[in-house]
Amino acid sequence: MSSLETPLHRVRGLGASHSGTGHFWRQRVTALALVPLGLWFAFSVLGLVGANEVVALQYLAHPWNAILMAAFVLTLLYHMSLGLQVVVDDYVHGTASKIFLLLLIRFVALATASTSLFALIRISS
């Protein structure tokens, strides 16, 4: 039976996970977002060198700093999980191992994100 799909429709999104183009762009966009966020984080850390814990907590209690830190952590964790997914897809060949590792990556990323956000909320309130 012949398909009614156009050749372009059949070709779109037919990678190993059927979402190669979207994955590529999400990874590039998060990398681009990490440039200014990473610069902000680096300057923040350098500005807090030699400061005690109270000063660092006061710095993160400021709303803009808490928002930027949350954005940095969430973007970094999402970018990390996208990158690790590519590594697992490329180098792990067993189906059970691949599924386990992909679930583990997502669990660790979600657990770290929720713990970080909880800590930032506690600090800023």
Secondary structure per residue as TSV (DSSP state, phi and psi in degrees):
chain	resnum	aa	ss	phi	psi
A	1	M	-	360.0	133.1
A	2	S	-	-86.4	150.3
A	3	S	-	-89.9	150.4
A	4	L	-	-91.1	1.8
A	5	E	S	-76.0	147.8
A	6	T	-	-75.5	158.6
A	7	P	H	-58.4	-37.2
A	8	L	H	-64.3	-40.3
A	9	H	H	-65.3	-36.0
A	10	R	H	-69.5	-31.4
A	11	V	H	-80.8	-33.6
A	12	R	T	-60.7	130.5
A	13	G	T	69.0	24.0
A	14	L	-	-100.7	52.6
A	15	G	S	-87.8	-169.1
A	16	A	T	-62.5	-34.0
A	17	S	T	-108.2	8.7
A	18	H	S	61.8	23.5
A	19	S	-	-151.3	36.3
A	20	G	H	-62.6	-42.5
A	21	T	H	-67.9	-43.7
A	22	G	H	-63.1	-40.6
A	23	H	H	-63.0	-43.9
A	24	F	H	-57.8	-48.5
A	25	W	H	-70.1	-37.5
A	26	R	H	-62.0	-38.8
A	27	Q	H	-68.2	-38.5
A	28	R	H	-70.3	-39.2
A	29	V	H	-67.5	-41.5
A	30	T	H	-66.6	-35.7
A	31	A	H	-64.4	-40.7
A	32	L	H	-66.0	-39.4
A	33	A	H	-68.1	-29.4
A	34	L	H	-73.7	-16.8
A	35	V	H	-64.0	-59.0
A	36	P	H	-68.3	-35.5
A	37	L	H	-66.2	-39.0
A	38	G	H	-66.6	-38.6
A	39	L	H	-64.3	-43.4
A	40	W	H	-59.6	-44.6
A	41	F	H	-63.4	-42.9
A	42	A	H	-62.9	-45.5
A	43	F	H	-66.0	-34.8
A	44	S	H	-64.7	-45.8
A	45	V	H	-65.1	-42.8
A	46	L	H	-64.9	-33.4
A	47	G	H	-72.1	-21.9
A	48	L	T	-98.2	4.0
A	49	V	T	-63.1	127.8
A	50	G	T	87.2	-6.9
A	51	A	-	-82.0	155.3
A	52	N	-	-86.9	179.7
A	53	E	H	-64.4	-34.8
A	54	V	H	-64.7	-42.7
A	55	V	H	-65.6	-41.9
A	56	A	H	-64.1	-40.5
A	57	L	H	-67.6	-38.0
A	58	Q	H	-64.7	-37.1
A	59	Y	H	-63.5	-44.3
A	60	L	H	-76.1	-16.6
A	61	A	H	-75.1	-19.8
A	62	H	S	-66.8	132.5
A	63	P	H	-56.6	-43.7
A	64	W	H	-65.4	-39.6
A	65	N	H	-67.0	-37.3
A	66	A	H	-66.5	-41.8
A	67	I	H	-64.8	-45.2
A	68	L	H	-65.4	-37.0
A	69	M	H	-66.8	-41.3
A	70	A	H	-63.4	-43.3
A	71	A	H	-63.4	-41.4
A	72	F	H	-63.1	-47.3
A	73	V	H	-65.5	-46.0
A	74	L	H	-65.4	-42.8
A	75	T	H	-65.9	-42.2
A	76	L	H	-62.8	-44.0
A	77	L	H	-67.4	-38.3
A	78	Y	H	-67.2	-42.4
A	79	H	H	-62.9	-40.4
A	80	M	H	-62.7	-44.9
A	81	S	H	-66.6	-35.3
A	82	L	H	-63.7	-43.9
A	83	G	H	-66.3	-42.7
A	84	L	H	-67.6	-30.9
A	85	Q	H	-62.8	-39.6
A	86	V	H	-64.2	-42.0
A	87	V	H	-62.3	-45.2
A	88	V	H	-64.8	-43.9
A	89	D	H	-61.2	-36.4
A	90	D	H	-81.6	-35.1
A	91	Y	H	-115.2	-11.1
A	92	V	-	-104.5	123.6
A	93	H	-	-104.5	-21.6
A	94	G	-	-77.9	135.0
A	95	T	H	-64.2	-44.8
A	96	A	H	-65.3	-42.9
A	97	S	H	-63.7	-41.2
A	98	K	H	-63.7	-45.9
A	99	I	H	-63.8	-44.4
A	100	F	H	-59.9	-46.8
A	101	L	H	-67.1	-39.8
A	102	L	H	-64.7	-40.4
A	103	L	H	-66.5	-38.8
A	104	L	H	-63.9	-42.0
A	105	I	H	-61.0	-45.9
A	106	R	H	-66.1	-40.5
A	107	F	H	-63.1	-46.4
A	108	V	H	-63.8	-42.5
A	109	A	H	-63.8	-44.7
A	110	L	H	-67.3	-39.8
A	111	A	H	-65.1	-42.6
A	112	T	H	-66.4	-41.7
A	113	A	H	-63.7	-45.9
A	114	S	H	-67.2	-38.4
A	115	T	H	-65.9	-41.6
A	116	S	H	-65.1	-45.0
A	117	L	H	-64.9	-40.1
A	118	F	H	-60.4	-43.9
A	119	A	H	-64.3	-41.8
A	120	L	H	-66.0	-38.6
A	121	I	H	-65.3	-41.8
A	122	R	H	-64.2	-39.3
A	123	I	H	-68.2	-42.9
A	124	S	H	-79.4	-12.2
A	125	S	-	-98.4	360.0
